[in-house]
Amino acid sequence: MPNSATGVCLLVGLLGACTAEPAKPGGELDGPVTYTVQGFTGSGSALQLAVNGSASLHTSMEAGMSRNFTGNASAAALAALRDDIAAADLGSLSSEYTCPDPACKAPEPFRTVTVEVGGATTQISVDIYVSNAQLPAVLVKVFQDLEAITTQLTSSTGS
């Protein structure tokens, strides 16, 4: 895919001083992103985000009520998520973050993100007893981006 560096490369390449654009550590987002959040009382949400930014969100509350939202992630939110996923190199992170004490084992993951990057699918689960302070900062940024997109969708009209 051509980018602004390509034009510079062609011009400068004639002079022999062109280098390739450095690859991002984690690769490019090339498939859907799924982000689920589960609570103890049956509440939770499931975000499905396509590469083009179209999104659907299903939320459920403890009383059995649920709502569905659809829309598009803003260009800025999608760009931030793409950049943070590439910087995070999710495939190099642990696939599961759990509380080290067996007494605090959560029955299900609290947060799960599944992404397709560079042709590979990566899933990371974080249990309810693991705080953001205990996670790699790059993973926290991805979660924050996904929460921002979730908030954006819920501030639109749901069904």
C-alpha atoms as one frame of an Amber mdcrd trajectory, in Angstrom:
protein
   0.000   0.000   0.000   1.621   3.295  -1.030   2.185   5.912   1.604   3.826
   9.339   1.782   7.196   7.682   2.278   6.844   5.952  -1.102   6.984   9.221
  -3.040   9.989  10.392  -1.065  11.587   6.997  -1.569  11.154   7.202  -5.335
  12.674  10.670  -5.501  15.464  10.046  -3.021  16.014   6.526  -4.381  17.365
   8.068  -7.560  20.101   9.551  -5.417  20.728   6.254  -3.657  19.684   7.377
  -0.179  16.339   5.630   0.227  15.585   3.159   3.001  12.461   1.152   3.607
   9.911   2.394   6.116  10.498   0.578   9.416   7.983  -2.144  10.178   5.769
  -1.728  13.198   6.649  -4.266  15.904   3.260  -5.964  16.091   2.246  -5.694
  12.460  -0.843  -4.150  10.943  -4.380  -4.854  12.077  -5.843  -6.924   9.252
  -8.900  -8.568  10.753 -11.715  -7.962  13.214 -11.296  -7.089  16.877 -13.519
  -8.621  19.548 -13.554  -7.202  23.077 -15.654  -8.760  25.829 -16.076  -7.680
  29.428 -17.783  -9.971  31.966 -19.019  -9.116  35.445 -19.843 -11.387  38.371
 -23.572 -10.701  38.242 -24.174 -11.539  34.590 -23.536  -8.029  33.340 -21.141
  -7.511  30.487 -20.538  -6.321  26.975 -19.290  -7.690  23.683 -17.819  -5.349
  21.075 -17.266  -6.517  17.500 -15.139  -4.113  15.464 -14.372  -4.545  11.767
 -11.154  -3.297  10.191 -13.072  -0.467   8.488 -14.400   0.778  11.860 -17.954
  -0.534  11.665 -18.933  -1.820  15.074 -21.633  -3.588  16.992 -21.960  -3.757
  20.741 -24.180  -5.996  22.835 -24.559  -5.106  26.514 -26.330  -7.081  29.213
 -27.310  -6.025  32.708 -27.698  -8.198  35.777 -31.508  -8.004  35.603 -31.470
  -9.806  32.245 -31.963  -6.624  30.258 -29.836  -6.149  27.175 -29.202  -3.490
  24.547 -27.585  -3.529  21.139 -25.688  -0.679  19.539 -24.294  -0.315  16.040
 -22.250   2.399  14.422 -18.751   3.316  13.401 -15.716   4.039  15.496 -14.516
   7.574  14.913 -11.518   7.916  12.615  -9.401   9.156  15.533 -10.421   6.263
  17.804  -9.775   3.707  15.070  -6.374   5.233  14.251  -5.393   5.207  17.938
  -6.437   1.558  18.264  -4.514   0.557  15.120  -1.386   2.375  16.329  -1.612
   0.953  19.839  -2.188  -2.603  18.587   0.838  -2.307  16.296   2.977  -0.883
  19.118   1.814  -3.515  21.606   3.002  -6.523  19.581   0.177  -8.497  21.205
   1.528 -11.827  19.967   4.550 -11.369  22.213   2.421 -10.859  25.352   1.037
 -13.549  27.616  -2.284 -14.990  26.463  -3.653 -14.942  30.014  -3.223 -12.667
  33.029  -4.546 -14.202  36.247  -4.284 -13.566  39.931  -1.299 -15.559  41.251
  -3.183 -16.511  44.423  -5.421 -19.598  43.856  -7.897 -18.207  46.411  -8.795
 -15.334  44.086  -9.327 -17.317  40.892 -12.157 -15.724  38.913 -14.749 -18.070
  37.377 -14.363 -16.463  33.931 -12.132 -13.846  32.359 -13.058 -10.283  33.145
 -11.734  -8.888  29.859 -10.847 -10.688  26.658  -9.532  -9.149  23.461  -9.110
 -11.068  20.215  -7.334  -9.438  17.280  -6.072 -10.472  13.882  -2.694  -8.920
  13.139  -0.280  -9.911  10.423  -2.422 -12.903   9.490  -2.346 -14.360  13.011
  -5.178 -14.327  15.550  -4.202 -13.477  19.120  -6.455 -13.708  22.171  -5.573
 -12.245  25.555  -7.689 -12.795  28.688  -7.427 -10.881  31.943  -9.246 -12.075
  35.051 -11.253  -9.789  37.286  -8.621  -9.662  40.028  -5.858  -8.279  37.813
  -5.711  -4.479  37.768  -4.413  -2.350  34.925  -1.382  -1.559  37.094  -0.413
  -5.246  36.885  -0.636  -5.371  33.077   1.842  -4.273  30.422   1.220  -0.585
  29.650   0.858  -1.355  25.932  -2.034  -3.738  26.655  -3.712  -1.183  28.923
  -3.603   1.335  26.043  -5.387  -1.157  23.759  -8.053  -1.744  26.437  -8.470
   2.025  26.863  -8.935   2.455  23.106 -11.585  -0.281  23.070 -13.353   1.272
  26.070 -13.395   4.625  24.244 -15.026   2.993  21.208 -17.528   1.232  23.504
 -18.384   4.562  25.139 -18.761   6.178  21.734 -21.241   3.495  20.643 -23.272
   3.600  23.863 -23.673   7.353  23.590 -25.517   6.754  20.309 -29.039   5.343
  20.242 -29.236   1.622  20.962 -32.034  -0.860  20.491
